[in-house]
Amino acid sequence: MGANVSVSVPRLVDGVARILQGAGVAHDDARTVASSLVAADQEGISSHGVMLVPLYVKRLLVGSVAAGAKPTIVSDSDNAIVIDAQHVLGQISSTFAVELASSRATRYGMASVAVRNGFHFGTGSRWAGMLARQGLVGVAMSNTRPLMPAPGGAQAVVGNNPLAIGLPAEEGAPLVLDMAMSASAMGKIRLAQARGENIPADWATDANGALTTDPAAAIKGMLLPAAGPKGFGLAVMVDLLCGGLANGGVGNAVKPLYGDATDPYGCSHFFLAIDVNRFLPIEQFRTTVSALSSQIRSSRRAPGVEQLYMPGDIAAHQAQLNCDFVTLPVELLGELDQSARSVGIAPPSLTE
């Protein structure tokens, strides 16, 4: 495994944004995407961070991700909206969808937005948390290409479809749950492969359905659902809520993210925003969320356990530690340089 280097957060955001602009993405949109990717690295979620830039750029250059398109509303029933993302980067369409869900929830009490012809939107916690910071209950979900078998099956039939729920809290960051329905995200397996590391035996199978600790075999095989049939069942429901309500891709209509770069990904998203004030005063709800969170964090610990966490605590703590600098593999900096050259710009100066 190669060395790591510390990179300034503002410099990294600027550098990634310049690369995306070089690929044809508008200035403000490029910064939206760059900020989202860097935020994932700050939270310690490297699988959803700037390691994705080479993939994004490759797809932008071949056209399966649209550089200049804009997401459009195709159906508007006040608090139930369908958006065609037009295959733009997922952070762009998700920003549009979340802003729309927020404004409509404030007006109608709750609002849902389904998105079709979408692309990878980064971490679901970013969108659920964005709504929660506005005093709303926020829900964000997405489907992926089939990566997991049904319990007892030997064929991938459903994605590890992520679900994120954000609640406004009294102090600090909102309470945010962000989980994929597999035992681990494919991005983490790819990260293990890049680092030359094995993966836990309960994360994935090889192509024949046998358990494996080899990330290369797992990438060619199948992910395993978290909690067996429970994770599988949730994944199916998320798939249908996203693609079904958006009249978009479901199951194998969603293409491999790391597959043929000329083939549009075609995933679907679903966002739900709920105005807490329609149920009770927001401050009362914040107090309830914070009180239970404090109770759980301070509850009795098992032997050898130093600290208990609520959903999102670890990511929020990492983001505080990495507020100014993030650590990236040297190899990734080289890939970012190559991405810059591929779009005809000088590689960004990311280190002193």
Protein Blocks (a to p, Z undefined) as FASTA:
>chain_A
ZZdddddfklmmmmmmmmmmmnopafklmmmmmmmmmmmmmnopaklmmklmmmmmmmmm
nopacfkbccddfbdghjaccddeklpafklmmmmmmmmmmmmmmmnopacdddehiace
bjfklmmmmmmmnopacddddddddfbdcehiabdfbdcbdcddddddfbhjaddddddf
bfbdfklmmmmmmnopacdfklbccfkopacfbfklmmmmccddehilmmmmmmmmmmmm
mmmmnopaehjlbccfklcfklcfkiacddddddfklmocfklmmmmmmmmmmmmmmmcc
dehiabdcdehklmmmmmmmmmmbccddfklmmmmmmmmmmnopacddfbZZ
